[in-house]
Amino acid sequence: MGTKHDQSSVNYWVRSIIAGGFAGGVAKTAVAPLDRVKILFQTHNQDYIRFIGSWRGIPGALKEIFRNEGFFGLYRGHSLTLARAVPHAAIGYTAYEASRRLVIRTPEQDTALRRMITGSMAGTAALPFTYPFEVIRVRMALQTRLLPEDQRSVWFAIRSIYTEQSALPLRILHFYRGFAVSLLGTIPYRGGIFMVWETLKSQSRQHLSAEFRERNRHRLNLAIGGIAGATSQIVTYPLEVIRRYQQASGRNHARHFMGFKETVLMIWRTGGWKGFYAGLGVGLIKQVPMHSISLAAWQAAKSVLNI
């Protein structure tokens, strides 16, 4: 195997991909139940709309899912989540390392703007390859027990997305509903995460002793990752709600693709300005531990794999 500093070897890239994929899989599995609740809230699912708007709504929705669908209902669509999250994180973290070496070549270039640029490059690198899995996962997360049995499967979700009516020239593009909004949101979201992550890591090196950092390495990584995730989540959340609406469009009676303007107007009519922040509470409860775990697991895997 290559040494820790041998960043041009095949072994290095393989280990980097493994570390990133491991981090993404662990983090997504840890917060999967909260992720399903967030999707149900964001899309104002009729079976769970009564839980929106209250901090008690989150445990209430979790209990309702468990009561109606059992334990595995909390993880509905999770296999698709992993199918997207593992390669997305593997490519994303590896792309971040590569883009950082490309954009930040000297200590003087290690600025907040360049940190955000490298994070944005990493976030968008894997999106075209993994986005269809997210659209399918969202549809599966919206499948509740009240639907007929034959309408609660991954194959039904795939078939319904593919056969929906829309003005799109190719049916394969149905699996990219909301892609433009997702891309628009990914740039500040992922860029912001890595910018805050690197900035706080730099500040910790300046203000904390090496002994303290080593002794509390994992705790610091968890804390910094949580702050980075929460900050980016709040700033870009309205774009995520718009994206979820577009991904879910066509599943009931409105069997057509909803454009950006139509989606914004729909959200506004449904819930006013608060509609753009539906599910933010559960989003923060999910994102803080998810990014804490993901970034900390990434660092731990890099250490174990000698990257």
C-alpha positions in Angstrom: 0.0 0.0 0.0 1.1 3.6 -0.6 2.2 5.8 2.2 0.0 8.5 3.7 1.6 11.1 1.5 1.6 9.1 -1.7 -1.4 10.9 -3.2 -0.8 9.8 -6.8 -1.0 6.1 -6.3 -3.9 3.9 -7.2 -3.9 2.5 -3.7 -4.4 6.0 -2.3 -7.4 6.7 -4.5 -9.0 3.3 -3.7 -8.6 3.9 0.0 -10.0 7.4 -0.4 -13.1 6.1 -2.1 -13.6 3.4 0.5 -13.2 6.0 3.3 -15.8 8.3 1.7 -18.3 5.6 1.0 -18.0 4.2 4.5 -18.6 7.7 6.0 -21.7 8.2 3.8 -23.2 4.8 4.5 -22.8 5.1 8.3 -24.2 8.6 8.5 -27.2 7.9 6.3 -28.1 4.7 8.2 -27.9 6.5 11.5 -30.5 9.2 10.5 -32.7 7.2 8.0 -35.9 7.3 10.2 -35.6 11.1 10.5 -35.0 11.4 6.8 -38.3 9.7 6.0 -40.2 12.0 8.4 -38.5 15.0 6.8 -39.6 14.0 3.3 -43.2 13.4 4.5 -43.2 16.8 6.1 -41.6 18.6 3.2 -44.2 17.3 0.7 -47.1 17.8 3.1 -48.1 14.2 2.9 -51.8 14.0 3.7 -51.3 11.1 6.2 -48.8 13.1 8.2 -49.7 16.7 7.7 -51.2 16.9 11.2 -47.7 16.4 12.7 -46.2 19.4 10.9 -45.4 22.6 12.9 -44.8 21.1 16.3 -41.6 19.8 17.9 -43.8 17.0 19.2 -44.7 16.2 15.6 -41.4 14.5 15.0 -41.8 11.7 17.7 -45.5 11.6 16.8 -44.7 10.9 13.2 -42.1 8.3 14.1 -44.6 6.5 16.3 -47.2 6.7 13.6 -44.9 5.1 11.0 -43.9 2.4 13.5 -47.5 1.7 14.5 -48.7 1.4 10.9 -45.7 -0.1 9.1 -43.5 -1.6 11.8 -39.8 -1.1 12.4 -38.8 -1.5 8.8 -41.3 1.2 7.8 -38.8 3.7 9.4 -36.3 2.5 6.8 -38.5 2.4 3.8 -36.4 3.2 0.7 -33.2 2.9 2.7 -31.6 0.5 0.3 -32.0 3.2 -2.4 -30.6 5.7 0.1 -27.5 3.6 0.5 -27.3 3.0 -3.3 -27.1 6.8 -3.7 -25.3 7.9 -0.5 -22.4 5.4 -0.6 -21.1 6.3 -4.1 -22.1 9.9 -3.7 -20.0 10.2 -0.5 -17.2 8.1 -2.0 -17.0 10.3 -5.1 -17.7 13.5 -3.2 -15.0 13.2 -0.5 -12.5 11.9 -3.0 -13.3 14.8 -5.4 -12.9 17.2 -2.5 -9.4 16.0 -1.8 -8.5 16.3 -5.5 -10.2 19.7 -6.0 -8.6 21.1 -2.9 -5.1 20.2 -4.2 -6.0 21.8 -7.5 -7.6 25.0 -6.1 -5.6 25.5 -2.9 -1.9 25.0 -3.7 -0.3 27.3 -1.1 -1.2 28.4 2.5 -1.9 31.9 1.2 -4.6 30.5 -1.1 -6.4 28.7 1.7 -9.2 31.3 1.9 -12.9 30.9 2.8 -13.9 31.5 -0.9 -11.5 28.8 -2.2 -12.7 26.4 0.5 -16.3 27.0 -0.6 -15.3 26.5 -4.3 -13.6 23.1 -3.5 -16.6 22.0 -1.5 -19.0 23.0 -4.3 -16.9 21.1 -6.9 -17.0 18.0 -4.6 -20.8 18.3 -4.1 -21.6 18.5 -7.8 -19.2 15.8 -9.0 -21.4 12.8 -8.1 -24.8 14.4 -8.5 -25.5 13.4 -12.2 -24.8 9.7 -11.4 -26.7 9.4 -8.1 -29.6 11.7 -8.5 -32.1 9.2 -10.0 -31.7 7.1 -6.8 -32.8 10.0 -4.7 -35.9 10.6 -6.8 -36.9 7.0 -6.5 -36.2 7.1 -2.7 -38.4 10.1 -2.3 -41.3 8.3 -4.0 -40.8 5.3 -1.8 -40.6 7.4 1.4 -44.1 8.8 0.4 -45.5 5.3 0.1 -47.6 4.9 3.3 -49.6 1.9 4.6 -52.8 3.5 3.3 -51.8 2.8 -0.2 -52.7 -0.6 -1.8 -50.0 -3.3 -1.4 -49.0 -3.3 -5.0 -48.3 0.4 -4.8 -45.7 0.1 -2.1 -42.6 -1.2 -3.8 -39.4 0.1 -5.5 -40.6 -1.3 -8.8 -43.9 0.5 -8.6 -42.0 3.7 -7.8 -39.7 3.3 -10.8 -42.5 2.3 -13.2 -44.8 5.2 -12.1 -42.0 7.8 -12.5 -41.1 6.4 -15.9 -44.6 6.4 -17.3 -45.8 9.7 -15.9 -47.0 12.3 -18.4 -44.8 15.4 -18.9 -43.4 17.8 -21.4 -39.9 16.4 -21.1 -38.5 15.0 -24.4 -37.1 11.7 -22.9 -38.7 9.6 -20.2 -35.4 9.0 -18.5 -35.4 12.7 -17.6 -38.4 11.9 -15.3 -35.7 10.6 -12.9 -34.1 14.0 -12.9 -37.1 16.0 -11.6 -35.8 18.9 -9.6 -32.2 18.3 -10.8 -31.6 22.0 -11.7 -32.8 23.1 -8.2 -30.8 20.4 -6.6 -27.6 21.5 -8.5 -28.3 25.1 -7.6 -28.7 24.2 -3.9 -25.8 21.8 -3.8 -23.3 24.5 -4.7 -23.9 26.7 -1.6 -24.9 23.7 0.6 -21.8 21.5 0.0 -19.6 24.5 -0.5 -20.8 25.9 2.8 -20.3 22.7 4.7 -16.7 22.3 3.7 -16.0 26.0 4.1 -17.2 26.0 7.7 -15.6 22.6 8.3 -12.1 23.8 7.2 -12.5 27.2 8.8 -13.3 25.8 12.2 -10.7 23.2 11.9 -8.1 25.9 11.1 -9.4 28.0 14.1 -9.1 24.9 16.4 -5.4 24.5 15.3 -4.7 28.1 16.1 -6.5 28.3 19.5 -6.3 24.8 20.9 -3.2 22.9 21.9 -2.0 19.9 19.9 -2.5 17.7 23.0 -6.1 18.9 23.5 -6.9 18.4 19.9 -5.5 14.8 19.9 -7.2 13.9 23.1 -10.6 15.2 21.9 -10.1 14.5 18.2 -13.4 12.7 17.6 -15.4 15.0 19.7 -14.1 18.0 17.9 -14.8 16.4 14.5 -18.4 15.6 15.6 -18.9 19.2 16.9 -17.4 20.9 13.9 -19.3 18.7 11.5 -22.6 19.4 13.2 -22.1 23.2 13.1 -21.1 22.9 9.4 -24.2 20.9 8.5 -26.6 23.1 10.5 -25.3 26.3 9.0 -25.6 25.1 5.4 -29.0 23.5 6.0 -30.6 26.7 7.3 -29.2 28.8 4.4 -30.3 26.5 1.6 -33.4 24.8 3.0 -36.0 26.6 0.8 -34.3 25.2 -2.3 -34.5 21.7 -0.8 -38.2 22.0 -0.2 -38.7 23.1 -3.8 -36.6 20.2 -5.0 -38.7 17.7 -2.9 -41.9 19.1 -4.3 -40.6 18.6 -7.9 -39.4 15.1 -7.1 -42.8 14.2 -5.8 -44.8 15.9 -8.5 -46.8 13.5 -10.6 -47.4 10.9 -8.0 -51.0 11.6 -7.4 -53.5 13.4 -9.7 -51.2 16.1 -11.1 -49.4 13.8 -13.5 -47.0 16.3 -15.0 -43.7 17.8 -14.2 -43.9 20.9 -12.0 -41.5 23.7 -13.1 -39.7 26.0 -10.7 -42.2 28.8 -10.8 -45.2 26.5 -10.5 -43.6 24.7 -7.6 -42.8 28.0 -5.7 -46.4 29.2 -6.2 -47.8 25.8 -5.0 -45.7 25.9 -1.8 -46.7 29.5 -1.2 -50.4 28.8 -1.7 -50.1 25.7 0.6 -48.2 27.2 3.5 -47.1 30.7 2.8 -43.5 31.6 3.6 -43.5 28.9 6.3 -44.1 26.3 3.6 -40.5 26.9 2.5 -39.3 25.8 5.9 -41.6 22.8 6.4 -39.7 20.1 8.1 -36.8 22.3 9.0 -36.9 21.2 12.6 -36.6 17.5 11.7 -34.1 18.5 9.0 -31.8 20.1 11.6 -32.3 17.2 14.0 -31.2 15.0 11.2 -28.5 17.0 9.5 -26.5 17.9 12.7 -25.8 14.3 13.7 -25.6 13.2 10.0 -22.8 15.6 9.1 -21.2 15.1 12.5 -21.1 11.4 11.9 -20.2 11.6 8.3 -17.3 14.0 8.6 -16.0 12.3 11.8 -16.3 8.8 10.2 -14.5 10.1 7.2 -11.6 11.3 9.3 -11.6 8.1 11.3 -11.6 6.0 8.1 -8.8 8.0 6.7 -6.7 7.4 9.8 -7.4 3.7 9.8 -6.6 3.4 6.0 -3.5 5.6 6.4 -4.7 8.3 4.0 
